[in-house]
């Protein structure tokens, strides 16, 4: 049986071979190291996983965190040929907090940002409210991704990477910030809180909000229009997972979809 250092090395190799980012690999290794350290670095067993997850639950970790830990540890055990008998802990629907901005709150964000935020903050906010970007997608934008009227969006969570039209309303904000700085995820979160503060939001009241709260606002707004579901899926760069083969075979040029989306976009007109 390989030493635990070798287990972590194997996990790192597996993730690297799958094309995972350095940030993802680092977070996985962090979880793996904590687990192996907790079991005193002996050869891990399935019982050790149950005990460790139970310990985390008693310490107050939320369901999402428990599931993530379980998933990473299961990947780690696979490197030594151990398969877990059961899946990750179930999430209680009532325990999930999914804060979402209202249209009035987004209006306030956009309006106040124009006068009170710097070029980076405005560019991040414009990208988030227009394309519903996750923080990892915002910080992955590079100068070479912006070419004339288009921007290449590298979608995370196995989504589609595609070029997207930059609407006239936000071109100036996207262009003014040069996208040269390498921004970490934690820094992206800090920038979000800076935007809230500068736009005169009560940070205590909005302590559960994040970039994803803007994404949920956008998805909700688009679903309330007469757009077809596959148009929204394509615009938000989701992989088609519907059971109908119509979604798999229908093809409309992305630029055409972008133009139709922008005509009814819930936030674009605010810019």
C-alpha positions in Angstrom: 0.0 0.0 0.0 1.5 3.4 -1.0 2.5 5.9 1.6 0.0 8.8 2.1 2.3 11.2 0.4 2.1 8.9 -2.6 -1.7 9.0 -2.4 -1.7 12.8 -2.6 0.8 12.7 -5.5 -1.5 10.2 -7.3 -4.5 12.4 -6.7 -2.6 15.5 -8.0 -1.5 13.5 -11.1 -5.1 12.4 -11.8 -6.5 15.9 -11.5 -3.7 17.4 -13.6 -4.3 14.7 -16.3 -8.0 15.7 -16.4 -7.1 19.3 -17.0 -8.1 20.7 -13.6 -6.8 24.2 -12.8 -4.1 24.7 -10.2 -6.7 26.3 -7.9 -8.9 23.2 -8.1 -5.9 20.9 -7.5 -4.8 23.0 -4.5 -8.2 22.9 -2.9 -8.5 19.1 -3.4 -5.0 18.5 -1.9 -5.9 20.7 1.0 -8.9 18.6 1.9 -7.0 15.4 1.3 -4.1 16.5 3.6 -6.6 17.4 6.4 -8.3 14.0 6.1 -5.1 12.0 6.1 -3.7 14.0 9.0 -6.9 13.4 11.0 -6.7 9.7 10.6 -3.1 9.9 11.8 -1.7 9.1 8.3 -2.6 5.4 8.5 -4.0 3.7 5.4 -7.5 5.2 4.9 -10.6 3.0 5.0 -14.3 3.6 4.3 -14.9 3.6 8.0 -12.5 6.5 8.4 -14.5 8.5 5.9 -17.7 8.1 7.8 -16.0 9.1 11.1 -14.3 12.1 9.5 -17.5 13.4 7.8 -19.4 12.8 11.1 -16.7 14.8 12.9 -17.1 17.7 10.4 -20.9 17.7 10.8 -20.6 17.9 14.6 -18.2 20.8 14.2 -20.9 22.7 12.3 -20.0 22.3 8.7 -22.8 22.9 6.2 -24.2 20.2 3.9 -22.5 21.7 0.8 -19.1 21.6 2.6 -19.7 18.0 3.8 -20.5 16.9 0.2 -17.4 18.6 -1.2 -15.2 16.9 1.5 -16.9 13.5 0.8 -16.4 13.9 -3.0 -12.7 14.9 -2.7 -11.9 12.1 -0.2 -13.7 9.5 -2.5 -11.5 10.7 -5.3 -8.5 10.3 -3.1 -9.4 6.7 -2.0 -9.9 5.7 -5.7 -6.2 6.3 -6.2 -5.6 3.2 -4.0 -8.5 1.2 -5.3 -10.9 1.8 -2.5 -14.6 2.5 -3.5 -17.0 4.0 -1.1 -20.2 2.1 -0.5 -22.4 5.2 -0.3 -22.7 8.6 -1.9 -22.2 12.0 -0.4 -24.4 13.3 2.4 -27.8 14.5 1.2 -28.6 18.2 1.2 -31.8 19.3 3.0 -33.5 21.7 0.6 -34.6 23.9 3.5 -31.0 24.3 4.6 -29.8 25.7 1.3 -29.5 29.5 1.3 -29.7 30.9 -2.2 -29.7 34.7 -1.9 -30.7 36.5 -5.1 -30.7 40.2 -6.0 -33.9 41.9 -7.0 -34.2 44.2 -10.0 -34.2 47.2 -7.8 -31.1 46.1 -6.0 -29.3 45.5 -9.3 -30.4 49.0 -10.5 -28.8 50.4 -7.3 -25.6 48.5 -7.9 -25.2 49.6 -11.5 -26.2 53.2 -10.8 -23.9 53.8 -7.8 -21.0 51.8 -9.4 -20.8 54.3 -12.3 -19.8 57.1 -9.9 -18.3 55.3 -6.9 -16.4 52.3 -8.2 -13.0 52.0 -10.0 -12.5 50.5 -13.5 -11.9 47.0 -12.3 -14.9 47.0 -10.1 -17.1 48.3 -12.8 -15.7 45.8 -15.4 -16.3 42.9 -13.0 -19.9 44.1 -12.2 -20.7 44.7 -15.9 -19.5 41.2 -16.8 -21.4 39.6 -14.0 -24.7 41.4 -14.6 -24.5 40.8 -18.4 -23.3 37.2 -18.7 -24.0 35.8 -15.2 -20.3 35.0 -14.6 -19.1 33.1 -11.6 -16.1 34.6 -9.8 -13.8 32.0 -11.3 -15.0 32.9 -14.8 -14.5 36.6 -14.2 -10.9 36.2 -13.0 -10.0 33.9 -15.9 -10.6 36.6 -18.5 -7.4 37.6 -20.2 -6.6 40.6 -22.4 -6.3 38.4 -25.5 -9.9 37.1 -24.9 -11.3 40.4 -25.9 -11.3 40.8 -29.6 -13.3 43.7 -31.1 -17.0 43.0 -30.4 -16.5 39.6 -28.7 -15.1 38.1 -25.5 -14.1 34.5 -24.8 -15.7 33.2 -21.7 -14.1 30.2 -20.1 -17.1 28.6 -18.3 -16.4 26.5 -15.2 -18.2 23.4 -13.9 -17.9 21.6 -17.3 -19.9 24.4 -19.1 -19.3 25.5 -22.6 -16.4 27.9 -23.5 -17.5 30.2 -26.3 -17.1 33.6 -27.7 -19.9 36.0 -26.7 -20.9 39.3 -28.2 -20.1 42.4 -26.1 -23.1 44.6 -26.1 -22.7 48.3 -26.8 -24.0 49.2 -23.3 -21.0 47.8 -21.5 -18.2 48.0 -24.1 -16.7 51.0 -22.5 -16.5 49.4 -19.0 -15.0 46.1 -20.4 -12.4 48.0 -22.5 -11.3 50.5 -19.9 -10.1 47.8 -17.5 -7.1 46.0 -19.2 -7.7 42.6 -17.5 -3.9 42.1 -17.0 -4.0 41.6 -13.3 -4.1 38.0 -12.1 -6.9 38.0 -9.5 -7.4 35.1 -7.0 -10.8 33.8 -6.0 -10.5 35.3 -2.5 -9.6 38.7 -4.1 -12.6 38.4 -6.4 -14.8 37.9 -3.3 -13.2 41.0 -1.7 -13.9 43.0 -4.8 -17.6 42.0 -4.6 -17.8 43.2 -1.0 -16.0 46.5 -2.0 -18.6 47.0 -4.7 -21.4 46.5 -2.2 -19.9 48.9 0.3 -19.2 51.6 -2.3 -22.7 51.2 -3.7 -24.1 51.8 -0.2 -25.4 48.3 0.7 -25.6 47.2 4.3 -22.9 44.5 4.5 -24.5 42.8 7.5 -27.8 42.5 5.7 -26.1 41.1 2.5 -23.5 38.9 4.2 -24.9 35.8 2.4 -24.7 37.4 -1.0 -22.0 36.9 -3.6 -21.3 36.9 -7.4 -23.7 34.0 -7.7 -26.6 36.1 -6.4 -26.2 38.2 -9.6 -26.2 35.0 -11.7 -29.4 33.9 -10.1 -31.0 37.3 -10.7 -30.1 37.0 -14.4 -31.3 33.4 -14.8 -34.6 34.3 -13.2 -35.0 37.4 -15.3 -34.4 35.5 -18.6 -36.8 32.8 -17.6 -39.5 35.3 -17.3 -39.2 36.4 -20.9 -40.5 34.6 -24.0 -37.0 33.2 -24.8 -36.8 29.4 -25.5 -35.0 27.4 -22.9 -32.2 26.3 -25.2 -31.4 29.9 -26.0 -30.9 30.7 -22.3 -28.9 27.5 -21.9 -26.6 28.5 -24.7 -26.2 32.1 -23.6 -25.3 30.9 -20.1 -23.0 28.3 -21.6 -24.6 25.3 -19.9 -24.1 21.9 -21.5 -27.4 20.5 -22.8 -28.7 17.9 -20.4 -32.4 17.9 -21.3 -34.0 14.6 -22.3 -35.4 16.0 -25.6 -33.2 15.4 -28.6 -34.4 18.8 -30.0 -32.0 20.5 -27.6 -29.1 18.4 -28.9 -29.9 18.9 -32.6 -31.0 22.5 -32.7 -28.2 24.8 -33.8 -28.5 28.6 -34.0 -25.3 30.7 -34.3 -24.3 31.9 -30.8 -24.1 35.5 -32.1 -27.8 35.4 -33.1 -28.7 34.0 -29.7 -26.8 36.8 -28.0 -28.6 39.4 -30.0 -32.0 38.0 -29.1 -31.0 37.7 -25.4 -29.8 41.4 -25.3 -33.1 42.6 -26.6 -34.9 41.4 -23.4 -31.9 41.3 -21.0 -33.1 42.3 -17.5 -29.9 44.3 -16.6 -28.3 45.5 -19.8 -30.5 48.5 -20.1 -29.4 49.7 -16.7 -25.9 50.3 -18.0 
